[in-house]
Amino acid sequence: MSGEKISMPQYAVYGASGCGRGVMPLARTQLRNEGILNDNLVFIDDNAELHDINGHKILSYEEFIKADRTRSHIAIAIADSKIRQRLAERCCIDGLNPWTIIADNAVIMDDVRLDEGCIICPFVTLTSNIRIGKYFHANLYSYVEHDCVIGDYVTFAPGVKCNGNVVIEDHAYIGAGAIIKQGRPGDPLVIGRGAVIGMGAVVTKDVRPRTIVVGNPASLLSKE
Ligand code: UDP
């Protein structure tokens, strides 16, 4: 018999602030449903003053990666998409595995493709024929309707209503309760890269990249 030691897989939620503490219970349930002991489930936070929170240890990134990286899985639960990208790229370079977390009551219908590292919160519905990039966050009670295409590092705050035939480019942020009007087949409504949609906005037409829109109907936030 070989004396080689087999390490246990380890799992982490990166970020021990508001977003991370909301995601941790989902991570715990997912591991339990997969029959994996959750003794190995920790937070990673690089600035934490506490050693544990809500029953889980908080480690720094350097502490976490001391274990076998090939068996280490990380979900990045930080709302800021630029930070998410920076941390995701570092994890990738360091050979860690991206971890997708999907709440067990999320509804996911036909032909929905999610790229790596997404977080799908409770009461989210993704209907059919949808393409979603990496590290998407769909917060509580959001939905994505049919034939939408969502880029990488997109963030939905709670209660976003994204109707059918909408394209959302990388790093867009959609505020809580925003409603995005449906596009048409072959002529989608497009929310540009890095655009920010204010809380409660009603988006009725395309939004240019890196702009901020608010209100009903949504219009450019004037710079004063
Ligand atoms: N954070 C980190 N490493 C980084 C950047 C951020 O550990 O390189 C942590 C930060 O310390 C904080 C969390 O990520 O605890 C982000 O929390 P914040 O309240 O800003 O946002 P949210 O939880 O809503 O995403």
Boltz pocket constraint, residues with backbone or C-beta under 6 A from the ligand:
constraints:
  - pocket:
      binder: B
      contacts: [[A, 14], [A, 15], [A, 16], [A, 17], [A, 18], [A, 19], [A, 20], [A, 44], [A, 45], [A, 46], [A, 47], [A, 48], [A, 77], [A, 78], [A, 79], [A, 80], [A, 83], [A, 87]]
      max_distance: 6.0
